[in-house]
Amino acid sequence: MRIVVVPVAVYDPFFKQVRRGVEAAREAIRGSAAVDWIDVEDADPAHQAEIVRDTARGGSADALVICPIDRTALNAPIRECVRKGIPVATFCLDAPESGRFFHIGQDLRQSGRLAGFLMGKFLGGRGNVGIITGFFAVEGHEERRKGFLEVLGEDFPGIGVRWQDENHDHWEEAYEIAKRRLAGGGTDGIYITAGGPFGAARALEESLKTGGKRVSLVCFDFVPETVERIRNGFIEAAIGQDPFAQGYRSVTAAYELIRFGRKPGREIEHVNLEIAVRENVRYLGTA
């Protein structure tokens, strides 16, 4: 029995944390199933689709676990797997119309709303914010962006959105965007929907050293680089999504289905929305 796991991009430290969960699941089912992690170098839906199609054609996998960067582009290849008797589970991002049997991840719209609430409180209901999103074309990132904007519109009308940019989940791009936007002035908060917030925090740190004002930064994930900047005060808050559980549960759900014919009790499992700030980050097991 072989389970294949396909992440989005291995350069994102979030997926290193997911992999720990996958490896724990591998140990738990060792002797009964093999679990193979496929390294994906960049966030490219076409490459993901190719991997899924190869899995379906090769017939060497008994189940597929994937974080689908594009819910529509991956529908057809995932359906091909399902038609050939290869069940598919998704984690982090979803493809609900693909025929996948299970998904685990964050309630993405609600996580964006939580980020908007935090930003509104940090700014005292007034000011201008900028948004750095991974990809406008990735639905999960859009859900977080839209949830954020909803709460600002509903509860914090005194906060305006000054700019919105893509960083393609790269911390280097987040750094360059934040550096340029901070130099332009007028930004009181930065919200980052996806990867690389520590790049923006680095730009904020440099700006402060040259006389710039303090800017509130709200983001996601408790990766080490982000945790370090929460501790030193350059990231105000991060919202977690339990990557270990996403890796572990998606693999064990696939294993239980193909080994015992047992489906999960729920088709969709949402992880807890934990908040890390400077005063509690050391208690959250994020090192």
Helices and strands as residue ranges (DSSP letters): E 2-6, H 13-28, E 34-37, H 45-58, E 63-66, H 75-83, E 88-91, E 102-105, H 108-122, E 127-133, H 139-155, E 159-166, H 171-184, E 189-192, H 197-209, E 216-220, H 224-231, E 237-239, H 243-260, E 268-270, E 275-276, G 281-283
